[in-house]
Amino acid sequence: WNDDADPFVNQKGDWIFLETKVTTLESQLEDAMLAVHQIGDNRFVGCSESLLNPTTSVPSTSHGSYQFGESFNDLKDYTRRYQPYAVASISKATYKKFSPGDVMFRFPVLPQGLDLEVGTSENPSLLANFGRDGPIPLLLSGYRYFRGSVRFRILFPDNQ
């Protein structure tokens, strides 16, 4: 079975291929996106997306806004971008045991980079291995001294 719950294998494990005749109305074809053959086998698709075609000029991505949903106009904007650091999960029963002012979780604030626990080969930490250090620690690794501030954003789920 695939994700659409369409059977491709019978009870014996043999492959089943179904043929279905598809008919469309002309009005449906008018709204369809069609690929048009262009010189040099470049294809023009009827949409406004940026395409990766060989060209002498690069189409604007609006500083990354089209691809990532964020606009990075300069290096300072990019280094101020938040990155995942840790995930702390506290059950409601455990949360009720805390008094006001108690520490629920803690993490080191290091200007030279994140204190990531990458785990072992038998039990790797997926967040630390895929997240890694972001642009700020990589840039700060070229400097010996630190000046400025370190910002953290702590997010809580809205359903609790």
Buried (B, 14 or more C-beta within 10 A) or exposed (E): EEEEEEEEEEEEEEEEEEEEEEEEEEEEEEEEEEEEEEEEEEEEEEEEEEEEEEEEEEEEEEBBEBEEEEEBEEEEEBBEEEEEBBEEEEEEEEEEEEEEEEEEEEEEEEBEBBEBEEEEEEEEBEBBEEBBBBBBBEEBEEEEEEEEEEEEEEEEEEEE
